[in-house]
Amino acid sequence: MRNINMAPISEKMGSENGEKEEQNLWYSILGEVSSHSSSKLPTNKSIIVLGDDESGKTSMAARLEGNEDPKKGSGLEYTYIDVRDEDRDDITRCGVWLLDGDDDHSRMLQFALTDENIEDVLVILVVDMSQPWNVKASIEKWSQALSSHMDQLKITPQKMKNLKQKLIRQFQMYVEPDNTPDASSKKITVATPNDEEQVLLPLGETTLTSNLGLPIIVVCTKSDAVSSLEKEFDYKIEHFDYIQQFIRKFCLCYGAALFYISVKEEKNCELLKKYLLHRIYDFPFNTPPLVVEKEAIFIPSGWDSLKKISICYENMTNIKPDDPFEDVLSKPPNRKPFQDCREIVAEDEQLFLIRQQNLLSKNISQIKTAESPQRPSKTSGSPSGTPGSTSKVKIDPSKAGGTPNEGVLANFFNSLLSKKTGAGSTQSKAGDKAVRSDAKAELDRMTRGKPVTTQAGSSAGTS
């Protein structure tokens, strides 16, 4: 009896244990799904690209998104970058806003940067290195446009304070990556405000003096133009060091990072994308600053200081760091012929014809006045005796300057006059040929400045 009653009890206990294990398994799966969903990549991040026209904004954005056929637009363009996290096996899109370089379009920033999304925005200021004389004006223009727009936003003082403090802590807590072979396996991220154990160093006197509360990256495009600037405008190393120190000082004031890139030569483009994902999505980033190659410079936010910038002064022998930018890098004359596109208003047709008629009448009167002393009287008959005809005035070779060669030319022109009189001409074809040959030889001599022997030299002094 005992064996009969104990069997169902043992089976019941085993089934209860199995149900508990199955229930715990489901709880663990749900917990993993819940934690995974909370760690997904954010979908509301965006990048705003500011810069002058033809500065390379479109080409840079197309290179970041992997588009080989970029198309330029106008106003405020929108595109996106596909972002994939291999560790989380997650995909998202980062929006990219490209603002037109026209000053009138700066008001369109209201659609890309608002008081609601300011915490999720990163700004790129694009500078064209193929025209370094415009660097100062361009970078100041767009930083001022960004600052003016932010002043119009309705951001609470506490929120703005938090944004600025976050940028300060990011700058202070920067740690230069270890450039060792095993450093790539380490995940280096920006420190969070909870990392209170780390000692924060004070900021420099010019560091973050223009803190906008926005992460900013200054990108100098077309860095491959350095070689052409050396050839065409005789730029030296000190010129490029002067440009670099000027931009780095600007970046220090705004807490910005600095990149020199070339889409054409594919320099630093991939590095720029990795750094963007690091700053926006906290992706691993282990590349130290690059300051050796003048065409591929990279300076992350938080690394630079006035002391490090002073290294650029070593090659500046004829230029001082405090020299006015416009004096050191003056704008050269137009390298390309300027095409005047002004509208031309056509003159009224009747006024044009009247003006031409007056000019023609004036020219005709001048010609008549010049020819009148040479005209013979109408009473003198023609050689052929034709009534009403006038004789042609011939040039006397003996009075043509007194030289035989000038007489040759006189005979030549007399032959032309005689030929046009038709039947009144008494000169033979052979004589015409000889005179023309002599005239041609004389003209060649006058052109070359050498004397010639004429075929009709004996007749040079006769009519």
C-alpha positions as CSV (number, residue, x, y, z in Angstrom):
1,M,0.0,0.0,0.0
2,R,2.8,2.4,0.9
3,N,4.5,1.8,-2.5
4,I,1.3,2.4,-4.3
5,N,0.6,5.7,-2.5
6,M,4.2,7.1,-2.7
7,A,4.6,6.8,-6.5
8,P,2.1,9.6,-7.4
9,I,3.6,11.8,-4.7
10,S,7.1,11.6,-6.1
11,E,5.8,12.2,-9.6
12,K,3.9,15.3,-8.4
13,M,7.0,16.7,-6.8
14,G,9.1,16.1,-9.9
15,S,6.5,17.9,-12.1
16,E,6.4,20.9,-9.7
17,N,10.2,21.2,-9.9
18,G,10.2,21.1,-13.7
19,E,7.6,23.8,-13.8
20,K,9.7,26.0,-11.6
21,E,12.8,25.5,-13.7
22,E,10.8,26.3,-16.8
23,Q,9.3,29.4,-15.2
24,N,12.8,30.5,-14.1
25,L,14.1,30.0,-17.7
26,W,11.3,32.2,-19.1
27,Y,12.1,34.9,-16.5
28,S,15.7,34.9,-17.5
29,I,14.9,35.1,-21.2
30,L,12.5,38.0,-20.5
31,G,15.1,39.7,-18.4
32,E,17.7,39.4,-21.2
33,V,15.3,40.8,-23.7
34,S,14.3,43.7,-21.4
35,S,17.9,44.6,-20.8
36,H,18.8,44.3,-24.5
37,S,15.9,46.6,-25.5
38,S,17.0,49.2,-23.0
39,S,20.5,49.2,-24.4
40,K,19.5,49.8,-28.0
41,L,21.1,52.6,-30.0
42,P,19.1,55.9,-29.8
43,T,17.2,56.9,-32.9
44,N,17.0,60.6,-32.3
45,K,20.7,61.6,-32.8
46,S,21.6,64.1,-35.6
47,I,24.6,66.0,-37.0
48,I,24.4,69.6,-38.4
49,V,27.0,70.6,-41.0
50,L,27.8,74.3,-41.5
51,G,30.2,75.8,-44.0
52,D,30.5,78.1,-47.0
53,D,29.5,77.1,-50.5
54,E,31.9,74.8,-52.4
55,S,33.7,74.0,-49.1
56,G,33.2,70.3,-49.5
57,K,30.2,69.7,-47.2
58,T,28.3,67.5,-49.6
59,S,31.3,65.4,-50.6
60,M,32.2,64.9,-46.9
61,A,28.6,63.9,-46.0
62,A,28.4,61.5,-49.0
63,R,31.7,59.9,-47.9
64,L,30.4,59.4,-44.4
65,E,27.2,57.7,-45.6
66,G,29.0,55.7,-48.3
67,N,27.4,57.5,-51.2
68,E,29.7,57.6,-54.3
69,D,27.4,59.9,-56.3
70,P,26.6,62.9,-54.2
71,K,24.1,65.4,-55.5
72,K,24.1,69.0,-54.3
73,G,20.9,70.7,-53.2
74,S,20.0,74.1,-51.8
75,G,18.6,75.5,-48.6
76,L,18.6,72.8,-45.9
77,E,19.3,69.3,-47.0
78,Y,18.8,66.1,-45.1
79,T,20.4,62.7,-45.3
80,Y,21.5,60.0,-42.9
81,I,24.3,57.7,-41.9
82,D,23.6,54.0,-41.2
83,V,25.0,53.1,-37.8
84,R,25.6,49.5,-36.8
85,D,26.7,48.2,-33.4
86,E,28.2,44.8,-33.7
87,D,28.3,44.2,-30.0
88,R,24.6,44.9,-29.6
89,D,23.6,43.6,-33.0
90,D,21.6,46.7,-33.5
91,I,21.2,49.2,-36.4
92,T,20.0,52.8,-36.4
93,R,20.3,55.9,-38.5
94,C,22.0,59.2,-37.6
95,G,20.4,62.2,-39.3
96,V,22.6,64.7,-41.1
97,W,21.5,68.3,-41.8
98,L,23.5,70.3,-44.4
99,L,22.9,74.0,-44.4
100,D,23.4,76.1,-47.6
101,G,26.4,78.5,-47.5
102,D,24.2,81.5,-48.2
103,D,23.8,83.9,-45.3
104,D,20.1,84.1,-45.9
105,H,19.6,80.4,-45.3
106,S,21.0,80.5,-41.7
107,R,17.5,81.1,-40.4
108,M,16.7,77.5,-41.5
109,L,18.7,76.3,-38.5
110,Q,15.4,76.5,-36.6
111,F,14.3,73.2,-38.3
112,A,17.5,71.3,-37.5
113,L,18.4,72.6,-34.0
114,T,15.6,73.2,-31.5
115,D,15.4,73.4,-27.7
116,E,13.9,69.9,-27.7
117,N,16.7,68.1,-29.6
118,I,19.7,70.2,-28.5
119,E,20.9,67.3,-26.2
120,D,21.1,65.0,-29.2
121,V,22.9,67.2,-31.7
122,L,26.6,67.4,-32.8
123,V,27.8,70.3,-35.0
124,I,30.5,70.1,-37.7
125,L,32.0,73.4,-38.9
126,V,33.6,72.9,-42.4
127,V,36.6,75.0,-43.5
128,D,38.0,74.9,-47.1
129,M,41.8,74.4,-46.9
130,S,42.2,75.1,-50.7
131,Q,41.4,78.7,-49.8
132,P,43.2,79.3,-46.5
133,W,42.8,83.0,-46.8
134,N,39.0,82.5,-46.1
135,V,39.5,80.3,-43.0
136,K,39.1,83.1,-40.4
137,A,36.1,84.7,-42.0
138,S,34.4,81.4,-42.6
139,I,34.9,79.9,-39.1
140,E,33.9,83.1,-37.4
141,K,30.8,83.5,-39.6
142,W,29.3,80.1,-38.9
143,S,30.2,80.0,-35.2
144,Q,28.5,83.4,-34.8
145,A,25.5,82.1,-36.8
146,L,25.3,79.1,-34.5
147,S,25.6,81.2,-31.3
148,S,23.0,83.7,-32.5
149,H,20.5,80.9,-33.2
150,M,21.0,79.3,-29.8
151,D,20.3,82.7,-28.2
152,Q,16.9,82.6,-29.8
153,L,16.1,79.1,-28.4
154,K,13.9,78.9,-25.3
155,I,16.3,76.8,-23.2
156,T,15.9,76.9,-19.5
157,P,18.9,78.2,-17.6
158,Q,19.3,74.9,-15.7
159,K,19.2,72.9,-18.9
160,M,21.8,75.1,-20.5
161,K,24.0,74.9,-17.4
162,N,23.8,71.1,-17.5
163,L,24.8,71.1,-21.2
164,K,27.8,73.3,-20.6
165,Q,28.9,71.3,-17.5
166,K,28.7,68.1,-19.5
167,L,31.0,69.5,-22.2
168,I,33.4,70.7,-19.5
169,R,33.5,67.3,-17.8
170,Q,34.0,65.6,-21.2
171,F,37.0,67.9,-21.9
172,Q,38.5,67.4,-18.4
173,M,38.1,63.7,-18.3
174,Y,39.7,63.0,-21.7
175,V,42.3,60.3,-21.5
176,E,44.7,59.7,-24.4
177,P,44.4,56.2,-25.7
178,D,47.3,53.8,-25.3
179,N,48.8,53.3,-28.7
180,T,49.9,49.7,-28.0
181,P,49.0,46.5,-30.0
182,D,46.6,45.3,-27.3
183,A,44.9,48.7,-26.9
184,S,42.4,47.9,-29.6
185,S,40.8,45.3,-27.4
186,K,40.1,47.8,-24.7
187,K,36.9,49.9,-24.8
188,I,37.6,53.5,-24.1
189,T,34.6,55.7,-23.7
190,V,33.9,59.2,-22.5
191,A,33.7,59.5,-18.8
192,T,30.2,60.0,-17.3
193,P,29.4,62.5,-14.5
194,N,29.2,59.6,-12.0
195,D,33.0,59.0,-12.3
196,E,33.8,61.0,-9.3
197,E,37.0,59.1,-8.4
198,Q,38.9,60.7,-11.3
199,V,40.8,63.9,-10.5
200,L,39.6,66.8,-12.7
201,L,42.2,69.2,-13.9
202,P,41.4,72.9,-14.1
203,L,40.7,74.3,-17.6
204,G,43.2,76.6,-19.3
205,E,42.7,80.4,-19.5
206,T,41.3,80.2,-23.0
207,T,39.6,76.8,-22.8
208,L,35.9,76.7,-23.3
209,T,35.5,80.4,-23.0
210,S,32.9,80.2,-25.7
211,N,31.0,77.2,-24.4
212,L,27.8,76.7,-26.4
213,G,26.9,73.4,-24.7
214,L,27.2,71.6,-28.0
215,P,29.9,69.1,-29.1
216,I,31.6,70.7,-32.1
217,I,34.1,69.3,-34.6
218,V,36.0,71.6,-37.0
219,V,36.7,69.7,-40.3
220,C,39.2,71.2,-42.7
221,T,38.4,69.7,-46.1
222,K,40.5,69.5,-49.2
223,S,43.7,69.0,-47.2
224,D,45.4,67.6,-50.4
225,A,45.6,71.2,-51.6
226,V,48.6,71.8,-49.4
227,S,51.0,70.8,-52.2
228,S,49.3,73.1,-54.8
229,L,49.5,76.0,-52.3
230,E,53.2,75.5,-52.0
231,K,53.7,75.6,-55.8
232,E,51.2,78.3,-56.8
233,F,51.5,80.7,-53.9
234,D,54.9,79.8,-52.4
235,Y,53.4,78.8,-49.1
236,K,56.0,77.6,-46.6
237,I,55.8,75.4,-43.5
238,E,55.4,78.4,-41.3
239,H,52.2,79.4,-43.2
240,F,50.6,76.0,-42.6
241,D,51.7,76.1,-38.9
242,Y,50.2,79.5,-38.6
243,I,46.9,78.3,-40.0
244,Q,47.0,75.2,-37.7
245,Q,47.7,77.2,-34.5
246,F,44.9,79.7,-35.4
247,I,42.3,76.9,-35.8
248,R,43.5,75.0,-32.8
249,K,43.1,78.2,-30.6
250,F,39.6,78.5,-32.0
251,C,38.8,74.9,-31.2
252,L,40.2,75.4,-27.7
253,C,37.8,78.2,-27.0
254,Y,34.8,76.1,-28.1
255,G,36.0,72.8,-26.8
256,A,36.0,71.4,-30.4
257,A,37.9,68.6,-32.0
258,L,39.9,69.2,-35.2
259,F,40.2,67.1,-38.4
260,Y,42.1,67.6,-41.6
261,I,40.5,65.4,-44.3
262,S,40.7,64.8,-48.0
263,V,37.8,63.0,-49.7
264,K,39.8,62.9,-52.9
265,E,42.8,61.3,-51.3
266,E,40.7,59.4,-48.7
267,K,42.6,60.9,-45.8
268,N,41.1,60.7,-42.3
269,C,37.6,60.1,-43.7
270,E,37.1,56.8,-41.9
271,L,38.7,58.2,-38.8
272,L,36.3,61.1,-38.8
273,K,33.3,58.7,-39.0
274,K,34.7,56.6,-36.1
275,Y,35.2,59.6,-34.0
276,L,31.6,60.8,-34.7
277,L,30.2,57.5,-33.6
278,H,32.4,57.6,-30.5
279,R,31.1,61.1,-29.5
280,I,27.5,60.4,-30.4
281,Y,27.0,56.7,-29.5
282,D,29.9,56.1,-27.1
283,F,31.5,53.6,-29.5
284,P,35.1,52.5,-28.8
285,F,37.8,54.8,-30.1
286,N,41.5,54.2,-29.6
287,T,43.3,56.5,-32.0
288,P,45.7,59.1,-30.4
289,P,46.1,62.6,-31.7
290,L,47.8,63.0,-35.1
291,V,50.0,66.1,-35.5
292,V,52.9,65.0,-37.7
293,E,51.4,64.9,-41.2
294,K,50.2,68.3,-42.2
295,E,47.6,66.9,-44.5
296,A,46.0,64.5,-42.0
297,I,45.9,66.2,-38.6
298,F,43.5,65.0,-35.9
299,I,43.2,66.6,-32.5
300,P,40.4,65.2,-30.2
301,S,38.5,67.4,-27.9
302,G,40.1,67.5,-24.4
303,W,43.7,66.8,-25.6
304,D,44.9,70.2,-26.7
305,S,46.3,73.2,-24.7
306,L,48.1,76.4,-25.3
307,K,51.4,74.8,-24.4
308,K,50.9,72.1,-27.0
309,I,49.9,74.7,-29.6
310,S,53.1,76.6,-28.9
311,I,55.1,73.8,-30.6
312,C,53.8,75.2,-33.9
313,Y,55.8,78.4,-33.2
314,E,59.1,76.7,-33.7
315,N,58.9,76.8,-37.6
316,M,57.5,80.3,-37.7
317,T,60.6,82.4,-38.3
318,N,59.1,85.3,-40.3
319,I,55.6,85.1,-38.9
320,K,54.4,85.8,-35.4
321,P,51.4,84.0,-33.9
322,D,49.8,87.3,-33.0
323,D,50.1,88.7,-36.5
324,P,46.8,89.7,-38.1
325,F,45.4,86.8,-40.1
326,E,44.7,89.0,-43.2
327,D,48.3,90.2,-43.3
328,V,49.8,86.7,-43.2
329,L,47.3,85.1,-45.6
330,S,46.2,87.8,-47.9
331,K,43.8,86.9,-50.6
332,P,45.5,86.5,-54.0
333,P,44.2,87.8,-57.3
334,N,41.5,85.7,-59.0
335,R,43.2,82.6,-60.2
336,K,40.4,82.0,-62.7
337,P,39.1,84.6,-65.2
338,F,36.1,86.2,-63.7
339,Q,33.0,85.8,-65.8
340,D,30.8,88.9,-65.7
341,C,27.2,87.8,-65.3
342,R,25.7,91.3,-65.2
343,E,22.6,91.8,-67.3
344,I,23.2,93.8,-70.5
345,V,20.4,95.9,-71.8
346,A,20.3,96.2,-75.6
347,E,20.2,99.7,-77.1
348,D,17.1,100.8,-78.9
349,E,17.3,99.8,-82.6
350,Q,16.4,103.2,-84.0
351,L,18.9,105.0,-81.8
352,F,21.6,102.6,-82.8
353,L,20.9,103.1,-86.5
354,I,20.9,106.9,-86.1
355,R,24.2,106.8,-84.3
356,Q,25.7,104.6,-87.0
357,Q,24.4,106.8,-89.7
358,N,26.0,109.9,-88.1
359,L,29.3,108.0,-87.8
360,L,29.2,107.0,-91.5
361,S,28.3,110.5,-92.6
362,K,31.2,111.9,-90.6
363,N,33.7,109.3,-92.1
364,I,32.5,110.0,-95.6
365,S,32.9,113.8,-95.2
366,Q,36.4,113.3,-93.9
367,I,37.3,111.0,-96.9
368,K,36.0,113.6,-99.3
369,T,38.0,116.4,-97.7
370,A,41.1,114.3,-97.9
371,E,40.7,113.3,-101.5
372,S,39.5,116.7,-102.9
373,P,43.0,118.2,-103.4
374,Q,44.0,115.2,-105.5
375,R,41.0,115.3,-107.8
376,P,41.6,116.7,-111.3
377,S,39.3,119.3,-112.8
378,K,36.3,118.1,-114.8
379,T,37.5,120.1,-117.8
380,S,40.6,117.9,-118.3
381,G,39.6,115.1,-120.5
382,S,40.4,111.5,-120.1
383,P,43.3,109.8,-121.9
384,S,40.8,108.0,-124.1
385,G,38.9,111.1,-124.8
386,T,35.7,109.8,-123.3
387,P,33.4,112.7,-122.3
388,G,32.8,113.2,-118.6
389,S,35.6,110.8,-117.5
390,T,38.3,111.9,-115.2
391,S,42.0,110.8,-115.3
392,K,43.6,109.0,-112.4
393,V,46.2,110.7,-110.4
394,K,49.6,109.0,-110.7
395,I,52.4,109.1,-108.3
396,D,55.7,110.4,-109.7
397,P,58.4,107.9,-108.7
398,S,61.0,110.5,-109.0
399,K,59.4,112.4,-106.1
400,A,58.7,109.4,-104.0
401,G,61.3,110.1,-101.3
402,G,64.3,109.9,-103.7
403,T,65.1,106.3,-103.3
404,P,64.8,103.6,-106.0
405,N,63.0,101.2,-103.7
406,E,60.3,103.7,-103.0
407,G,60.0,104.2,-106.7
408,V,59.3,100.5,-107.1
409,L,56.3,100.9,-104.8
410,A,55.2,103.9,-106.7
411,N,55.2,101.9,-110.0
412,F,53.2,99.2,-108.3
413,F,50.5,101.5,-107.2
414,N,50.5,103.2,-110.6
415,S,50.0,99.8,-112.2
416,L,47.0,99.2,-110.0
417,L,45.5,102.6,-111.0
418,S,46.2,101.9,-114.7
419,K,44.7,98.5,-114.5
420,K,41.4,99.9,-113.2
421,T,41.1,102.4,-116.1
422,G,40.4,99.5,-118.5
423,A,40.8,100.5,-122.1
424,G,42.9,103.6,-121.1
425,S,45.7,101.5,-119.8
426,T,48.8,101.3,-122.0
427,Q,50.9,99.2,-119.8
428,S,51.5,95.6,-121.0
429,K,50.8,92.5,-119.0
430,A,54.5,91.7,-118.8
431,G,55.2,95.1,-117.4
432,D,52.5,94.6,-114.8
433,K,54.0,91.3,-113.8
434,A,57.5,92.8,-113.4
435,V,56.3,95.7,-111.4
436,R,54.3,93.5,-109.0
437,S,57.2,91.2,-108.6
438,D,59.4,94.2,-107.7
439,A,56.8,95.5,-105.3
440,K,56.4,92.1,-103.6
441,A,60.2,91.9,-103.2
442,E,60.3,95.4,-101.8
443,L,57.5,94.6,-99.3
444,D,59.4,91.5,-98.2
445,R,62.5,93.5,-97.7
446,M,60.7,96.1,-95.6
447,T,59.3,93.2,-93.5
448,R,62.7,91.6,-93.0
449,G,64.8,94.8,-93.1
450,K,67.1,93.4,-95.9
451,P,67.9,95.0,-99.3
452,V,66.8,93.2,-102.4
453,T,67.6,93.4,-106.1
454,T,64.5,94.3,-108.2
455,Q,63.6,92.9,-111.6
456,A,62.4,96.3,-112.8
457,G,65.2,98.4,-111.2
458,S,65.8,100.2,-114.4
459,S,62.3,101.5,-114.5
460,A,62.2,102.4,-110.8
461,G,62.5,106.0,-111.5
462,T,60.0,106.2,-114.4
463,S,56.3,106.5,-114.4
